[in-house]
């Protein structure tokens, strides 16, 4: 019981995921700044932004469905955090590993985009609904190639278990040549999933 709680809350659970996310955000922003000939933020900037966001006022549209509008972000975070528990780290077996967990991870990673759509739709705001439709439309564009690239790796490894797939490729490193095209497709698809430039139209920052 204690080991399970440690795995869920500390490592490889929520605390590790939180720290890793902050580090990834810092590297992304620092790299973008360097490419634009800027210094970029200090190392603690992602944490400072996170604390600032926690202190912001929650604004509810007048005609929104309050329960769905508040529940959708929680569901998105839960699905993303749960999917991380199935990822094997450093050639160790994942906490909830079972045959077919790669399908579960792909399913869980689809939920956040659906929650963005439902949250925007039930806000009853015209602008939020436009952004929600854009997110859902982009989902159909990148989800199929992303799934095909990931499942192709599973087919080559002859397994639907993420831990076994990772073990297979650690024993047969030369197989990366067969997955190079799939990796390139997955990389582009992930830019769409994360709504990074040039796939940031749902955010409509411009």
N, C-alpha and C positions, 0 to 999 in steps of 0.2 A: 504494500500500500504506500509506504513512504517513498520507495523507489519510483513508483508510478507518478506520485505527486511531484517528485523532483524532476522527472523527465518532462512532465507537462508544464510546470511553472518555471523551472530553471534552465535545464539543458536536456535535450535540444528544444525546449519549449519556449514559452513566451518571453522570458528575459533574454535568452540568446537571440531570438528572432528580433526583438526590439533593438538590441545592440547592433546586430548585423544590418538591420534596416537603416539605422542612423549612419553607420559607416558607409553603406552603399550610397546613401543620399549625399554624404559629404564628398565621396569620390566622384560622383556624377556631376555635382555642382562645381567642384574644383577643376575637373577636366574641361567642362564647358567654358569656365572662365579662362583657362589657359588657351583654349582654342580661339577665344575672342580677345586675346592679349590683355587679360585682366588678372589681378592677383587672386580673386576668389575669396570665399568666406573663411573664417578661422575654423578650427576643428570642432568647436562646440556649437557652431551655428545651427545644425539640424536639431540638436537638443533644445536650444533656445527657442527655435521656431515651434517645436512641439509644445513646450510649456506655454508659449504665447497663444497657440491655438486652443489649448485647454481653457484659457481664461477668456476666450471670446464669447460674446453673447449668442445664444441660440435663437435664431429668428424663425418663427413659424408663420408661413403664409396664412392669411385669414381663412381661405376656403380649403386648406389642406386637410387630409385625413391624418389627424395627429398621431394615432397609434402606428399606422404603417410608416408614416414619415419619420418617426423616431426609431422604429424597429429595424428599418432597412440598413442603416450604417452598422448596427450591432451584428446583423446577420452577415454582412459583407466581411467584417473583421473576423468573426467566428469561423467562417468558411476558409478564409486565407490562412489563419493560424492553425486550423485543423489539418489542412493539406500539408503544412510544413512538417507535421509530426510523422508523415509517411516517407520523408526524404532521408535516405541513408547518408550519414556524414562520416567521412574518413574511413570508408570501408567497414563501417559498423552496421549491424542490422537495425532497421528502423523500429521504433517503438511498437507500432501497430501493423507490422509487416504481415501480409498474407497474399496469396496468389490472386492477382487481379487488382491490386491496390493502385496500379498505374491508371486504371479507368476511374477509380474513386477520386484520385488527385485531379485528373482532368475535369471531372464533374464539379468538384469543389471550387476549382479555379474559374469555372464559368459563372458560378453564383454571384460573385461581386458585380459583374457587369449587369446581370439581371436586376440586382437590387438597385443599382444606379437608375435603371430605367423605371422601376416601380416607384422609387422615391421621387424622381422627377415628375412622373405621371400623376401621382397622387398629391403632389404639391398644388395642383390646379393652377399653376403659374404658366403662362404661355411660353416664356423664355426657358423655364425649367423643362417643360415638355419638349421643346425643340432640342435642347441638349440631350434629353433622355432618348429621343428617337435617333439622334446622331450616334449615341453610344451603342444602341442596339443594332443599328445598321452596320457600324464598324465591327461589331461582334461577329456578324455573319461573314464579313470580309476576311478576318484574320483567323477565326477559330478553326475552320476546316484545314487550312494548310498547317497550322500549328499542331493540331491533333495528328495529322498524317505524318509529319516529321518526327513526332515523339513515338508514335506507334510503329513507325518503320524501324526505329532502334530496338523496340521490344521484339519485333518479328525476327530481326537478325540475331538477337540474343536468345530467341526461342523461349521467352518467359514473359509473363504479365506481372511479375513481381519486381518492384523497383530495386530492392536489395540484391536480388539475383542478377538483374540487368547491370547494376553497377559492378558487381563482382565479375561478371562475364567480360566487361570491357577493361577491367583492371588486369585480367589475365590475358586478354587479346587486344593490346593497345593498337595494333595495326588496323583494326576494324574502323578506326576513325575515318579512314579514307572513304569507306562506303557511306559514312554518315555526313560527309562534308557538305553535300548539297542540302541535306535535311537540316543541318546546323545553320546554314545560311538562311534558309527559309524560316526556321524557328526564331532566329535573331531578329529578322525583319518583323515577324508576326508579334514578337514580344514588345517591340517598339509601339505597335498598334495597341496591344493590350494595356500597356502602361501609359498610353496616350502621350507619347513623347513626339517631338518634332520629327518628321512632318505629319504625324498622325494625331495631332492635338486639336482637331476641329471640334470634338465634343466640348472641350473647355472654352473654345471661342475667345481666347485671350486677346486676339487682335480686333 
